[in-house]
């Protein structure tokens, strides 16, 4: 297992429970608009382990690659 979430809240958003195993992909679709930038930054920080959350276990570190514009 690479990543396991038992569900948690970020602000007013609930991230449901999920598991990520080697070879699997997870797509996170956020609606457009600048009001989702902070949520995206916080999710990136959680998944790359810059900040910790007790309901999120990251077994292997993630790398975030900024979109090419």
N, C-alpha and C positions, 0 to 999 in steps of 0.2 A: 504494500500500500504506500502510495506517495503522499496522499492528502486525505484527511478525514474531518468532516464537519458534523457536529451533532445539532447544528442550527444555532444561529445567533442574530442579534439585531445590530444594525449600524444606523444610527439616527432613527428615522421612521421606516426603514427597510428591513425586512426579515430575509436572511439568507437561509434557505431550507437545508436540512441534513443531506449530505452526499458523501460519496467516497470516490477517490480517483486512484486507479491502479495503473501500473506501468503499461504503456501501449494505448491507453484511453485518452480521449480528448474531452475537454469541457468547454462549451461556449457560453460566455456571459454576455447577454444582450442587454445593453442599457439604452433607454430611449435617448434621442438626440436632445441637445440643449445644454447650455452652460450650467444649469442647476444640477447636472449629474457628474460634473468634473470632480467635485469633492468626494463623492461616493467612489468613483473610479480610483482616485488616488489612495483612498483608505483601503480598498480591496487589494490594490497592488502592494501596499505596505504590509498587509496581513499575509498575503500569499508569498511574498519574498522575505518574510520574517523580520521586517524592520520594526514592526510592532507585534506584540503577542496577544492572543485571545484564548481564554481557557477552553472554549468550545471548538477550537480549531487546532488540529494536530498536523504539522507539516513535517513529514519524515525526510524528505529530500528538498533541498532549496530550489526555488524557482528563480528564473531571470525574467525581467520584464523588458521587452524591446519596444521602444517608442514607435508609433506608426510612422511610416515614411510618407511624407507629404510632398 
